[in-house]
Amino acid sequence: MAYDMYQERILQHYRSPRNFGPLDSPSAVGEESNPLCGDHITVQLKLSTSGEAVEEVRFTGDGCAISMASASMLTERIRGRPLSEVQHLTQEEVVALLGISLSPVRIKCALTGFSALGKALAQTHPPAGPAR
């Protein structure tokens, strides 16, 4: 029965994703595709004026129920959070948001939004060391 509850939560996020749509004047944008499933997610961040928190986050794209639900749940998780906390979010924490076990192929779907977030976060601070 608990499994059904999690499946319903995933379907709710898929049918009515939270924080879906473009963001006016984003501070950073990251895109990721998963060609195995046809998922494509773009994550847009707006940082606080201090640059220390995620003031607003939105995502756009399309994909399977797992990728869209995961991106929706991820945006809920990071909105309003300190940037330092968001930067330390792990793949395991993102997959855990779904509340169900996933096959390796489906884990890639669940992490498409997370990968897009990582690309957006890379724009928030220049990487250390020489440019390559």
C-alpha positions in Angstrom: 0.0 0.0 0.0 2.9 2.4 0.8 4.3 1.8 -2.7 0.9 2.8 -4.2 1.0 6.1 -2.2 4.5 6.9 -3.6 3.4 6.0 -7.1 0.4 8.4 -6.7 2.7 11.1 -5.5 4.9 10.7 -8.6 1.9 10.8 -10.9 0.6 14.0 -9.1 4.0 15.7 -9.7 4.0 14.4 -13.3 0.5 15.6 -14.1 0.9 19.0 -12.2 4.6 19.7 -11.9 5.5 22.3 -9.3 7.7 25.3 -10.4 7.2 24.4 -14.1 7.6 27.2 -16.7 10.2 29.8 -17.6 11.8 32.1 -15.1 12.3 35.8 -15.9 15.9 36.9 -15.8 17.5 33.7 -14.4 20.9 33.9 -12.7 21.9 30.5 -14.1 20.5 27.9 -16.5 21.4 24.3 -16.9 20.1 21.7 -19.4 20.3 18.0 -19.5 18.9 15.3 -21.8 18.5 11.6 -21.4 18.4 10.1 -24.9 17.5 6.6 -23.5 14.1 7.9 -22.4 13.7 11.1 -24.4 13.8 13.3 -21.3 15.0 16.9 -21.6 15.0 19.2 -18.6 16.1 22.8 -18.3 16.6 24.2 -14.7 16.6 28.0 -14.2 17.8 29.5 -10.9 17.4 33.0 -9.6 19.8 33.7 -6.7 19.2 36.1 -3.9 20.8 39.5 -4.2 23.6 38.3 -1.9 24.1 35.3 -4.2 23.9 33.0 -1.2 20.5 31.4 -1.6 18.2 30.0 -4.3 15.4 32.7 -4.3 13.5 31.1 -7.2 13.8 28.0 -9.2 11.8 26.8 -12.3 12.1 24.0 -14.8 10.9 23.4 -18.3 11.1 20.4 -20.6 9.4 17.1 -21.1 10.0 13.5 -20.4 8.7 10.4 -18.6 6.8 10.5 -15.3 10.0 9.7 -13.3 12.1 12.6 -14.8 9.3 15.2 -14.6 8.2 14.2 -11.0 11.8 14.1 -9.9 12.5 17.6 -11.3 9.3 18.9 -9.7 10.2 17.5 -6.3 13.8 18.7 -6.7 12.6 22.3 -7.3 10.4 22.1 -4.2 13.4 20.9 -2.2 15.8 23.6 -3.2 13.6 26.7 -3.4 14.6 29.2 -0.7 17.5 27.1 0.5 21.1 28.4 1.0 23.3 27.9 -2.1 25.8 26.0 0.0 23.2 23.4 1.0 21.9 23.0 -2.6 25.5 22.5 -3.9 25.9 19.6 -1.5 22.7 17.8 -2.4 23.6 14.2 -3.5 22.2 11.9 -6.2 21.0 9.6 -3.4 19.0 12.4 -1.8 17.3 13.2 -5.1 16.4 9.6 -5.9 15.1 9.3 -2.3 12.6 12.1 -2.9 10.7 9.7 -5.2 10.3 7.1 -2.4 10.5 4.0 -4.6 13.3 1.7 -5.8 14.4 2.3 -9.3 16.2 0.2 -11.9 19.5 1.7 -13.2 17.8 2.9 -16.3 15.1 4.7 -14.3 17.7 6.2 -12.0 19.1 8.0 -15.0 15.6 9.4 -15.6 15.3 10.5 -12.0 18.7 12.3 -12.2 18.1 14.3 -15.4 16.8 17.4 -13.5 19.6 17.0 -10.9 22.2 17.0 -13.7 20.6 20.1 -15.2 20.8 21.7 -11.7 24.5 20.8 -11.5 25.1 22.6 -14.8 23.2 25.7 -13.5 25.1 25.6 -10.3 28.4 25.5 -12.2 27.5 29.0 -13.5 27.0 30.5 -10.0 30.7 30.4 -9.1 33.7 30.2 -11.4 35.4 26.8 -11.0 38.7 26.8 -9.1 41.9 26.5 -11.0 42.9 27.4 -14.6 40.3 27.5 -17.3 40.5 24.5 -19.7 
